Amino acid sequence: MVDASAQNFSNHIRYDPLFHFFILPVFAITLIATIVHLVRRPGLCSAWMVVFMLAAIFALFKVRLYALKVQDRVIRLEERLRLTAVLDASLRPRIGELAEAQLIALRFASDAELPALAARALNEKLAAAEIKKSIQHWRTDEWRV
């Protein structure tokens, strides 16, 4: 029986409920409220609150992007190690040619289909989305957010 919750191309995008459905809406609503307050009661303090909220939102996104970049670096390292173990000797020297986005997409491929998919990615310069669409047997990644 097929596991209905198995990861695949259509459901592999993950959300962090606390971040996406609480923190972001709270910041967005607060930004809107500060803009409304500025329009209704113009002044230096009201304008500064809008500037502050914009800075807070930019900081929130920067912190999030920094964490994602660290995850990408770890995934890139893991996949290079995995490819070293799985690929035949003729393809190993070409691992460095894979772009970061390709390595990140290849993490979902099972060990059985990884060599052929990596070869296609190298030879056909497949984009990340094309790599993910080509995967038949997904290797679940539950850690990425």
C-alpha positions in Angstrom: 0.0 0.0 0.0 1.3 3.4 -0.9 1.9 5.9 1.9 -0.4 8.8 1.2 1.9 11.1 3.2 5.0 10.2 1.2 6.9 13.2 -0.1 6.7 14.0 -3.8 7.0 17.0 -6.2 3.5 18.3 -5.4 3.8 18.2 -1.6 7.6 18.7 -0.9 7.4 22.4 0.0 7.3 22.7 3.7 5.9 25.5 5.9 6.9 26.4 9.4 3.5 27.1 11.0 4.9 29.4 13.7 6.8 31.5 11.1 4.4 31.4 8.1 1.1 31.5 9.9 1.7 33.5 13.0 4.9 35.6 13.0 4.6 36.9 9.4 0.9 37.8 9.7 1.5 39.6 13.0 4.3 41.6 11.5 2.2 42.4 8.4 -0.8 43.5 10.4 1.3 45.6 12.7 2.9 47.3 9.6 -0.5 48.0 8.2 -1.7 49.4 11.6 1.4 51.7 11.9 0.7 53.0 8.3 -3.0 53.6 9.2 -1.8 55.4 12.4 0.6 57.5 10.4 -2.2 58.5 8.0 -4.7 59.3 10.7 -2.2 61.1 13.1 0.8 62.3 11.1 3.9 63.0 13.1 7.5 62.1 13.7 6.6 59.3 16.1 4.1 57.7 13.8 6.5 57.9 10.8 9.3 56.4 12.9 7.0 53.5 13.9 6.5 52.7 10.2 10.2 52.9 9.6 10.8 50.7 12.6 8.3 48.1 11.4 9.8 48.0 8.0 13.3 47.5 9.5 11.8 44.7 11.7 10.3 42.9 8.7 13.5 43.2 6.7 15.4 41.8 9.8 12.9 39.0 10.1 13.4 38.0 6.4 17.2 38.3 6.7 17.4 36.0 9.7 15.2 33.5 7.8 17.3 33.7 4.7 20.5 33.3 6.7 19.1 30.1 8.2 18.1 28.8 4.8 21.5 29.6 3.3 23.1 27.5 6.1 20.8 24.7 5.3 21.7 24.9 1.6 25.4 24.8 2.5 24.9 21.7 4.6 22.7 20.0 1.9 25.3 20.8 -0.7 28.0 19.2 1.4 25.9 16.1 2.2 24.9 15.6 -1.4 28.5 15.9 -2.6 29.5 13.2 -0.1 26.5 11.1 -1.2 27.4 11.5 -4.8 31.0 10.5 -4.1 29.7 7.3 -2.6 27.0 6.6 -5.2 28.4 7.7 -8.6 30.8 5.6 -10.7 34.4 6.7 -11.1 33.8 8.3 -14.5 31.2 10.8 -13.1 32.9 11.6 -9.7 35.3 14.2 -11.1 32.2 16.1 -12.5 30.5 16.5 -9.1 31.9 20.0 -8.8 30.1 21.0 -12.0 26.7 20.6 -10.3 25.1 24.0 -9.4 23.9 24.5 -5.8 20.3 24.4 -6.9 20.9 21.1 -8.7 22.5 19.6 -5.6 19.7 20.8 -3.4 17.1 19.2 -5.8 19.1 16.0 -6.1 18.7 15.4 -2.4 15.2 14.1 -3.0 16.3 11.3 -5.4 16.7 7.8 -4.1 20.2 6.2 -4.1 19.0 3.9 -6.9 18.1 6.7 -9.3 20.6 9.3 -8.2 23.5 8.3 -10.6 21.3 8.5 -13.7 19.6 11.7 -12.6 23.0 13.3 -11.7 24.3 12.4 -15.1 21.3 14.0 -16.8 21.6 17.1 -14.6 25.2 17.4 -15.7 24.8 16.7 -19.3 21.5 18.4 -19.9 22.0 21.3 -17.4 18.6 20.5 -15.8 17.1 23.1 -13.6 16.1 22.2 -10.0 12.4 22.0 -10.9 13.2 19.6 -13.8 15.3 17.4 -11.6 12.5 17.2 -9.0 9.9 16.4 -11.6 12.1 13.6 -12.9 12.4 11.8 -9.6 10.4 8.6 -9.4 11.2 7.4 -5.9 11.4 10.4 -3.5 13.8 10.4 -0.5 12.0 12.3 2.1 13.5 15.4 3.6 11.6 16.3 6.7 14.2 18.6 8.2 14.0 21.5 5.7 11.7 24.4 6.5 
